[in-house]
Amino acid sequence: MGNRTKAWGSALAAPHWLAMLAMLASSSATSSVTSSATSSATVAAAPAQAASAAAPDSAASAARLQVRWELQRNVFTEQAPRGRTQARLIVTNNDSRPLPARGWTLYFNSMDALETGAVGGGLVLEQVAGGYFRLLPGDGFAGLAPGQSLEVGLLYPYRIVKLDKAPTGPYLVYDTAPDVGLPIADYALLPVTRPEQVSTGNDNTTGTTGPKPLVTPADTYRRNARADLLPVAAVPPVLPTPLHMQPGTGKLRLAGKPAVSAPAALRGEAALARDLFGAGGAPLKLALGKVEGQASPEAYRLVIDARDGIAITGNSPAGVFYGLQTLRDLMPLPGTADPALPEVAITDAPRFGHRGLMLDVARNFHGKATVFKWLDLMARYKLNTLHFHLTDDEGWRLEIAGLPELTAIGAVRGHSTKPGVRLQPAYGSGPDPRDAAGSGHFSRADYLDILRYAKARHIDVIPEIEMPGHARAAVQAMEARYHRLKAAGGKDAAKYLLHDFDDRSVYKSPQLYNDHVINPGLESSYTFIAHVVAEVVKLHRAAGVPLRTIHMGGDELPDGAWEKSPASLALMRREKLETSADLWDYFYDRVDGILKRHGLFASGWEEMAARKTTLAGRHKLIPNPRFTQRGFSAYVWNNKEGAEDLAYRLANAGYDIVLAPVTKMYMDMAHNQNPEEPGVNWGAYVELDDVHDFIPFDYLKNAPDKARIGKDGLTDYGRRRVRGMEATLFTETVRDPARIDYLVMPRLLAVAERAWAPDPAWATEADPARAAALHRGAWSGFVNALGQRVLPRLDLERAGVDYRIAPPGLLVEDGRVLANHVLPGLALRYTSDGSTPTAASRLVTGPIAERGLIKVAAFDRNGRPGLVASVENR
């Protein structure tokens, strides 16, 4: 692998689909190799770093270097039946001077592993750390003359499906200015158009069946056809669906501002009511009181009466707040000629007490304005918990008093040859430490603002501090602190050290790290954790916001960690621990004790409540008997093959559970397997209907009988341990806040429906035919509500939510093109000459009879286009 650079910085490479975002946002060519918006895209480079130390000629040469990445083919063999991918970098020297034979290095990030060593053209590929790679000239490289190109072969150990597995954030460094990174601005991905590029292995000779083929417009049409277009009067009027709703016969006319009356305890809700309803005229009475038959503090009763006006009563201020959100949903769309509210009486309460969204700001940073936006949207659709993923391998995003290195080093990514300066680039953040997605953190004041903003919207904030894995930013920062203080003669240099310098353990995380784990054998690890917990508690106290739990991570500790650490082995001898699983228990026993001193209970990913063991030679997670009575809350993401019932087994064993299954609730998963579709795919592909069809208490209801064999269901006791559910957004592929919109909306609306409303009738119906009919009705109601009412309201209110507008479905039948959309009610427009549809193109009003290359796109109420679908009608 060559000489390994000392890796101080966090270097996890990430899936990065800036290329695809450019494609989605524009229908024009984006580079010299980009022929259309649907065939290629340009990767945006990081902001240029001040390069005063670099020779001007070097900077100019880097600016004129062109790099293209191409997926060449997928290869299937008996040794790799699921496939490997061959790709290449095409490097062209557009400068008037040659690229020299020595004295430069090209750095980049990669989401996936790459085979290192000689890669052609006399060049050598080395892994620096994690997914951070470098390409440098070897003995056989003779330089690159002006106008010439060379190819660099890249071999992935697995089949690449998503284009976000391509290298990201490439930049050049010259030996004459080793601390200056020069971004490669002219970098693009070549289109995926040939059969061998998308081969799934179904056509190979190994006798295996490969992954899913690409989704065609005809596939989409058939999927969309599972819903009916409803007349306006039949569209459900409120989302999430209320518990009980009794329509009246009259209408309350709206004219003038509402006259809001409320007790002092509802001052905030009254202010919200005045802000929300700019026209009304009728009295709006807010009150606290017992909602009959409903014990939930979030329950409310809303009555709209043509004579008496509007009344909302809640079991608590939160209940009144949610009643106002329902009233907002019932309001006529902006611009309605004769606004009126239908008479109705609604009694409502949530199904689950925990209805959450996990937002990751560690992998890529997203600032306070973005957090505020999503708190507003969460509140609007009655979600009440922000799971705030503040730390990870690639970033520590919260200021902690007394430990300035956590943010001075752990919150900054960029190029440096000096150890202890900053983290290494990740997720395409490039060389510049000013890159807004790579670097950034919340000051104490910022965090207080977020807590107060959330509290005003009845949203709990659960901070997450990742450990013992996923901790490289903290490990690196505390090592830098150690070296700084040791050099200055400080006596407490090792006070917060997180890793054992003599550790020779061999391990690799899924993100390719081997130096990112907090060591449980060091007392300084617990000193660090105790200090961070105490400071987080102080912040919540200063904000006047209750804190009941901190999410203490727990996921993806790689096998082999700690096994050759002298510090950990010494601890195991002292405590008479036999295995690393026992050491894990010891670690979280200590962590739990730290939390309990502050009156908190422990939350974490499922591994915190599970114990690693083996069954018939295979790894298996079982409920950990040690912590069942500790009040741990486990967030269970793993419902993949073999672990479909893990959440239920943990609940049945006595753990409180939050359901976050990767195949249903992970918003960072791509919608489908098409290469250009943004997102990751390690867990699943998640379409809108996959989220909608989630049955919290019966994951396997619609699974084949074979998949249910040996799987546990929820006991009555276990059902009581399910606290709720949440959507999850990790941001490896999300540098632009607008991409949060694309990935999360409208899928989050299906999460809100499942978390608030009771099981729909189809979910509990035993008869398959009856269940199918009930499902069609419910699904039709949901997507029509989105397409005709919920999303148009966001458009017309100019809410700034660029939700995903899916490509239409297209089917050629009897010489005509049939078109539909997953969200009935969105306008479809088409062209027949191969051009991209615009807001001025012809409306689809029925089957399209024109011949030629038919292109169709859906448009929102402001004329924003969605993804384009095309089909040849000969």
N, C-alpha and C positions, 0 to 999 in steps of 0.2 A: 504494500500500500504506500510505500515511500515514507519519508520522514513526516511524523505527525506533529502538526502545529500545536503548541500549548493552547488549550481551548478554555479561555476564561468565560467567554460569552455564551449565551443561550443560542443554540443553533438549530433548533428543530425546523426542518423544512416543512412547508405546508402546502396543501392543495391551494392553488391560487388561480382564480379564473378571471383576472382582470381582462385577459384576452377575450373571453366570452362576453364580458360586460360591454366592451366596446362594440362587439358584434350586435348585442341586443339593443344598444342605444342608438345605433346608426345604421342607415341603409346605404351609406356611401363607402367607397373603398377607403381603407385606412392605411395602406402601405403599398409599396411597389409590387408586392405579391398578393395583395388582397383584391379579389375580383368582385366580391359582393358581401353583403352583410351576413349572409348565411354560410359563407365558406371559409372565412379566415378572420383574424383579428390581431390587433396590435397590443402587446403588453406594455402598459405604461411604466416608465422608469421612475425610480425614486427621485425626489428633488436633488438637483446637482449640489454636491458638497463644495464648499469653498476650497479651491485647489491651488492656493497660492504657493504651496510647496512643490507643486508639480511643474515640470517644464511646460511652457505653452505648447510646444510641439507634441508632447505626450497627450495632453488634453485634447488637442485637435485630432490626433490619430485615433484616440478612443471614440471620439464623436463620429468618426467616419468608418468605424468598423461595423459591419452589418452581420447580424446573427439570426439564423432561422432554425427553428426546431420542427422536425417532421417525424410523425409516427409512421414507420415504414411498413411493419407487418407484425402480426401475431403468429407465434410459432407453437405448435402443439406436438408433443412427443410422449412416449411412454414414461419418460422421466418427469415430464412436466405436462400432465394431461389437461390441466386447467389453463395452460398457456404461459408463455413469456412474450415480452414485447421487445422488438428491435426498433430503435429510433436513431436519429442522427441530428447533430448540429451542423449546419452549413455556415461557415465563417467566410465572409468576403471582405477583402481589403479595398475600400473605396477611397483610400488616401493616395496621395501622390508619392508617399514614401513607403518602403516595405515595413511589414511587421517583423521585428528582429527575431533572430534565432534564439535569443536568450533575453532575460531581463524583464519578464512580465508574467503575470498570473491572472487567469480569468476565474472569478468566483461566482457561484450561484447557489440557490436553494433548490431542493428537490423534495417533493412530498414522499416519494417512494425511494427504496434502496436502489442503488446502481452498482454494477460490477466495476470495481476499480482496477487500475493498472493501465497498460498500453491500450489506447483507444483508436489508433490509426493516425496517420499523418505525422508520426514522430512525437505525438503528444501523450501525456500521462494524466489520468484522472485520479485524484486522491480525495478521500473523505476527511474533512477537518474535524467535524463533530456533529453528531445527529444527522440532520439532512442538509448540512452545509458542506459543499464540495468545492474543489478547485481544480482547474485545468491548467497545466503548465507545460512548457516545452521540454522534451526529453532529448537524449543524445541524437536522435534521428531527425529532429526538426531543423529544417534549413531556412526557416523564415517564410513569409508570405508576401510575394511581390505585389505591387499595385495592380488592382483589377483582377487578381487571382482569388480563387476560393479553395477551401479545403473542407473535407468531411470528417466529423468526429463521431465515431460509432458509440451509441449508448445502449446498454443491455439491461433491461429491467428483469428482476427475477420472477415477476408475476405479470399477468396480462394487464395491460393498461387500458382502461375504458374511458376515464375522464381526462379531458385535456388539461385539467388543473394538475395533473401529474407531471406536466412539462416543467423544465427548469424555469425558475422565476428570479427576478431581481438581478440579472447578470451585471457584473461590473469588472472593470480592468484595473489592475494595480501594477505600476512599473517599479522595478527594484530601486530606481533612482529617487522615488518618492513613496516609500513603503506604507506610509500612513494615509495616503490619499487614494480613495476609491473613485473611479471615473465610470459612471453609469453608461451602459450600452443602450442608447436611446433607440437605435434602429433594431429592435428585436421583435420578432413576430412568430406566430405559429402558422405553419402551412396547413391548408385545409385537409380534412379527412373525407376523401371521396371514393377511394378504391376499395374493392371487396376485401383484400387481404388486410386492410387497416382495421376493419371492424369484424373480422372473423371471430366467431364465438367458439370454434372448435367442433361444431356439430357436423362439419364436413370432413373431419380428419379420420384417420384410420386406426385410432387408438381404441375405438369401441366405447368411448365415453360420450356423454352428452354435455355440451358446453353451456355457458351462461345464456341468459336471455338475449335474443337478437334485438336489433334496434326497433324503436317504436315508429310505425309508419302513420301517415295521416288516416289511413283506413282503420288502423288499430284504435287511434284516438276517436274516430267517428263512432265505432262500435262501443267503446267505453262510454262516450258521452250519451249514447242512445239509451242508456239505462235510466235516464231522467226525462220527464215530460216538461214542456213549456206550459206554465200555469197562467191563467188570467190574473190580472192584478188583484182582483177581489179574493183570490184563493191563495195568495202569497202570505205565509205566516208573518204576522205583524211585529213580533218581538223575537230577538235573539240575544242571549240564549233563551230557550223555550221556558216560559214560566210554569210553575207547578200547577196553578189553577187559574183559568182565565174565563170570565163570563161576559160575553159581549152584550151590550145594550142595543137599543133600537135607534137612538137619536144621535145628534152630533153637537159638539161644543164648538161654536164659531170662535175663531181667534182674531182679535183685533186689538192692537195696543199691547203694552207690556203687562205681564201678569202682576197681580198684587200679591206679593209673597208675604206670608205671615209665619213666624216660627219662634219657638222659645230660644232663650240665650244659649242653651246647650246645643242648638243646631245652627249656630251662627255661620259656621263654614258651609253647611249645606244650603243655607239660605242665600249666601253669596254666590254659590255655584248656580243655584236656580236662576238668580237674576242675570248671571253671565250667559247661561245657556239659552234662555228663552227670550229672544229679543222681541217677539210678538206673542200676544196671548190674550191680554185683556181680562180674562177670567181670574177669579181668586185662586191662589195656589197655597194650600195650607199644609205645613209640615209639622209633624208631631211625633213624640215618643210615646209608645204605649204597647200593650201586649197584642201581638198578632195572633189571633185565635188559631189554635192547633199547631203552632210553629214554635219550637224551642230554640232554633238557631238564632244567635244574636244578629245575624245578617238578614233575617226575614223582614219582609215589608208587605204592606197592603196599599195598593194604588186604586183609587176610584176616580173615574172621570164621569161627571154628571152634567148634562146639558144645562140644568138650572143652577146647581150649586157650585160648579167649577171642579177643581182638582184637589184631592186630598191624598197625602202620603203619610202613612204611619209606619214606624219601624220599631223593632225590638231594641234597636240601638241606633246611634248616628250612622253606623255603617249600613244598616237596613234602609234608612231614609235615603242615603247616598245611592244605593242600588235602585231604589224606587225612582229616583231622578234619572238614572241611566235608562230605565225602561221607558219613562215618559219621553226622554229624548228620542228613543227609537220609534216611538209612536207618532212623533211629530211629522207633519207633512214634509216632503222633500222641499228644499229651498227653491223658491221660484214658483211654487204652486199657486195658481190663480185665485182660488177661493179656499184658503187654509181653514181646516177644521180638524177636530179630534173626535174619533168615534167614542161613544159611551162604552165603558168597560169597567169591570171590577176584577182586579188581579190580586191573588194571594200567592206569594212566592217566597222560596227559600232555597239555598243551595244544597246540592247533593253532598259535596265534599267541603270540608273546612279549609283544605289546602288546595288552591287553584293557582298554579304558578307558571312563571316563565324564568328559565335560567339564561342569563345573558353573560357571555364570556367577554371580558374586556382585557384578558391577559394575552391571549394568542395574538390578537390585533386590538389595539386600543381604540375605544370609542368614548368620547367625552361626555360632559355633563348634559349638553343640549340633547344628545341622542338618548341618554338615559331618561331625561324628562319626557321626551316624545313617547317612549315606550311605556313609561309609567302612566301617561295619559291614556294611551290605547288600552293598556291592561285594565285600568279602571273603567273605561267605557264599556268593556265587554265582561266586567265583573270578575276579573282575575285579581287575587288578593295577596300574592306572594312573589317578590322579586328575589330569586336565588342568584346572588351576585358573585360570579366567578372572578375573583380579584387577583389570583396568583396562579402561576403555572411555570413550566420550564422556561417559557419565553418572555415572561414579564411579571413583575411585582408592581401592582398598580395603586397601592394605598400607602400614603405617608404614615409612618409609624415613628412616634416621638422616641428619641434615643437611639434609633438605628437609621441614620440618614443614608447609609449605603444601599438600603433596600430599594430606594427610588433613584438615588444618584447614579447607581450602577444597574440595579435590577429592573429599572423602568426605562432603560435607554438601550437601543440597538443600533449598531453601526460598525463600520470597519475600524479596526485598530490592530496594530502588531504588538501593542504593549498590554501585558496582562493586567486585569483589575481595573480597566478603564470603563468598559461598557460591555454589554452582551453582544454576541455576534449577530449578524443579520439572520432573519428568519421570515418565512412567509413572503419572500420577495420584498422585504423592507429596504434592501439595498444598503449602500455604504454610508448614507447620510444619517447621523444621529438626530437630525431634525425631522425625519420622516414621521408624519403625524400618526400613522398606523403602527409603526414599529416602536415609537417612543411616546411616553406620556404617562401621567399618573394623576390620581385625585389627591389634592391637598386635604388636610384635615378640614378646612373650611368647605371645600367642595363636597366632601362626604357628608358633613353636617347638612348642607343644602339638600343633598339627595335624600337623606333620611327624613327631613322635614317635609319635602315635597311629596314623598311617598306617604307619610303619615296623613297628610291632608287628603289623600285619596284612599285612605283605609287600606294601604298596602304595607305588609310587613317586608322588611329587608333582611334576608338571611345571608350574611357574608360568608364566602367560602375561602378558606386558607388551605391550599392543597398540601398534602403530606401523606406518607413519607416519600412516595414517588411524586413525579410532576413538580419537583421542587428546585429545579436547577437554578432559577433566578435567585432564589434565597441562598442556596448553597454557594453560588459564585459570589454574591454580595458579601456574605459573611466570611468567605475566605479572603476577599479583598480587605475587609475590616481587620482580620487577623494579621495580615502582612503589614498593613499600615501601622497598626499599634505596636506590633512586635518590633518593627524597624525603629519606632520612636521610643522603645523601652517601656511600653505600657505593660502593667502587671496583669490586666484583665483581657489581654489580646485574644485568648481562647474562650472567653466567657460565653460567646454565642456561636461558636464554631459548630458546623452541622455535619462535617464529614471527617472520617478517619484518614489521615494522610498515608497510613500504612495498609489501607484496605486494598486487597488484591482480588476482590470478588470479580467473577466473570459473569456479566449479564448484559442484556440489551433490551431496552424498552421498545414498545411498538413504534415509537418515534425515533428509534435508532440511537438513543443515548445510553451511555455506560458510566455516567458520573453525575446523576441528577437526584440521588436518594438521600434523605435525611437519615443519619445513623443513630439507631436506638441505643447503641452502647456508650454514647457520649452523654454525660450529664448536661453538657452545654446545649444539647438539642432541646432538652426539656426547659432549660432556662430561657432559651429563645422562644419556645412555644408559649410559655407562661407570660413572657413580656408582651408578645404580640396579642394574646388573648386579653390581657389586662388593658392594653391601649385601645383595643376595639370596644371593650366594655365602656371605657371612659368616653369614647366618642358617642356611643348611643346614649349614655347618660347625659352628656352635654347637649344633645339634640332633643332631649325629652322624649325619646322614643324607646319603648321597651325592647329588650333583647332577651329572648328565651333560649336561643340556640345559636351555635356557630357550626357551619358545615366544615368538617375537618378532613375532607378529601377521602383518601383511602383506596383510590382506584389504581389499577395497572401497576402494582409493584412487580417488577420483572423477576422471574425465577433466577436464583443465583445471587440476588442482592444480599449483602451482609455475611455470606457464608465464609468469606476469607478475610473478614475484618477482625484484627486483634481486639479492638475495643468491644465489638459485639460478642465475640467468643468468650472474652473474659467475663462479660455480664452474664452470659448463659451459664458459665460455670458457677458464678456466685449465686445465681437465682435458681440453679438446678433446672434449667430449661433444656429440653432435648432437641428441639427442631427450630427452624426459622419460623414455623407457624406459631410455636410457643413464644418466640421473640416478638412476633406481631401482636399477640395478645398482651404481652407485657407493655409494649409501646402504647397501645390504645387504652390499657388500664391506667397508665400514667396520664395520658391526654384527658381521659374522662375525669380523673381526679382534679386536674387543672380547671376544667370547665365547672365542675361542681363547686369549687371554692367561690365561684362567682354566681352560683345559683342557676347555672345553665345545664341543659342536657345536650348530649352529643348527637350530631347529625353527620352523615357521610354517605358515600357511595356504598353499594351493596356489599363490597368486600369487607367493610367494617363490621358487618353483622354475620359474615360467613367465615368458614374455615376451609383452607385448602387441604384436600386429601386426595387419595387415589382409589379408584374402584376398577378392578380388572385391568390394572395397568394404565388407566386413563385418569387425567386430572378431573376432579369433581369438586364443586363447592357445596358445602352442607351448612345448615344453620349452626352458628357457633354457640354452643351451650353456655359459654362463659358470660355473655353479656345480655342474655335475654331479660334479665330483671333490672337492667340499668337504665331503661328508658331511651335506649338508642333509637334513632329514626334513620332508616336505611332508604336511600333513593335508588331504586332498582332499574337499571337500564337494560340489563341483559335478558332478552327473551329470544335470543337466537337459538338455532337448532340444538337441542339437548338441554337448554336452560329455559324452555318456555314457561315452566312452572316455578322458577326460582323465587319470584316475588311471593307467590302463594305459600311456598314452603317456609320462607322466612316469616311471613305473617302468622302462619299456623304455629310456628315455634315461639311466637310471643313478641316479635319485633314490630314496632310501628313502621309503616311502609308508605313511601310516596312512589307512585307508579310513573315511570319515565321510560317506557320501552322504546328501544332504538328503532324498531320496525314501524312504530306508529307516531312517536312524539318527538323525534329528533329533527328539528327544523333545518339543520345543516346538511341533511341527506338530500341528494339530488332528487328531483321529481321522477326522473326516469333515466334509462341507461344510454340515451343518446349522448355522444361525446361532448357536444356543445352545451348541454344543459348544466348550468352551474351547480356546484355542491359536491359533496363527497359520496362515496358509495360503499364504504367498508362494512356498513351494517345492513343497509337495505336501500331500496328506492321507495320513496314515500310520496304518493300522490294525495290529492285532497280527499279522495274517497277512502284511502287507507286510514287517514286520521278519523274521519267521520265514522267509519265502521268499527272503531275500537270499542270493545266491550270490557270495561274495567274488571268486572268480576268473573269473566269467562273468556280469557285470552283465546282459548282453543275451541270455542263453540263451532266455528265454521271450518276447522281444520280437518283433514282426512283422519279416519279412525286410526290409522297407523301412527300418526303423530301424537295421538292422545294416549297411546299405550304406555303405562308406567308413569304417567304424569299425575301430579296431585292437583286437586281443585281446592278452593277455599272452604275451610270449615266455617261454621257460624262464628267461632271464636276468632279465626283469622280475618274474616270480613270486618270485624270491629276494629282490627288493627290497621286497616287501610285508611290513612289520613287524607289521601287525595292524590292528585296527579299534576304533572307539569310538562310543559314543552321545554325543549332544550336546544339552545343555539350555541354551539362552539364556533369560533370565528376564524379558523385556519384559512378559510377561503374568502373572508369578508374584510376587505380593507376599506371599502367605501360604505358609509352608513346606508346609502340607498340600496345596497345589496341585502341589508337586513330586511328591508321592505319586501324585496323580491322573494327571499327564502321563507320569511315568516308569514306574510299575508298572501292569500287568505287562509292558510292552513291553521293559523292561530285561532281563527273563528270556530273551526271545528273542535279544537281543544277546549275552547270556552264552553261550547255546547255540551261536550261530554262531561266536563268538570262540574257544571252547574245543574244541568237538567237530569231528571231521573232516567233510568234505562228506557229507551223507546220500546214500543210494543214488539217490534221485530226482533229485538235482542233476546227476549224471553219466550218467544213463540216456539213451541216444539215442532209444529208441523212445518216442514220445509217449504211447501207451496204457499202456505199462508204467510210464513215469515218473509218469503221473497216478495209477495205483494205488498206487505206492510213496509218492507224496506224501500221499495220503489216509491211509495208515497212519501215516506219520510225524507229520502234523499232528494226527491223532486222538490219538496218544500224547502229544504235547506239551501240547495243551489239556486233556486229561484229567489229566495230571500236575499242571498248574496248578490246575484246578478241584477235584480230589479230594485232593491231597496237599500241594503246595507252599504255596499261598495259605492253605488251612485251617490249616497249621502256624503261619504268621504270626498268624492270627486267635487260635488257641488259646494261643499263647505271649504274647499281648498285646504284640506287637512294635511297635504304634503306627504301622502302615503302612496308611493309608487308600487302598489301591490302587483304581483305577477299576473299578467294577462296571458293565459296559456294559448298555444297555437290551436286554431280550430281543427276539428275533425273533417276530413274530406273523403268522399267515397264516389268513385265513378260507377254509374249504374245506367245501363241503357243509353249510353251516349251523353248523359248529363252528370254534372257534379253536384252531389248532395253535401251540404255543409252544416255543421252544428258546433256548439261550444259547451264546455263543461259548466259555464255560468249562463243559463238562458236569460235573455234580456239584453245582453251586451250586443251592440251593433256590430255586424260583420260586413266588411267591405272587400271588394275583389277587383282584380285586373285579369285580363286574358292575354296580355302581350308579354308576360314575363316580368313586368315592372313591379316594384314594391307598392302595395296598396298604401294610400294616404287617406286622410280624413275627407278628401274630396272625391275619392273613388266611389264606384257604384255600390249601393247597398245590396246585400244578399237578401232577396225577398222570397226566394224559392229555389228550386233546382236551377243550376247555371248551365245554359245550353251552349254557350260559346265554345269554340274549339281553340286549342292552343295550350300554352302553359298557364294554368289557372293558379293565381296566388291569392290567398285570403288571410286577413288578419282581423282580430277583434279590436274595438276601440272603446275607451272609457268615455264618460260624459264630457270630458274636456278635450277629447280628440287625441288622447295619448294612445299610440298603437301597441299591440302586444306582439307576440312572436308570430312569424309568418309561416303558414303551411302552403305547400304547392303540390300540384298534381298535373300530369299531362292528360288532356282530354282530346284524343285524336279523332 
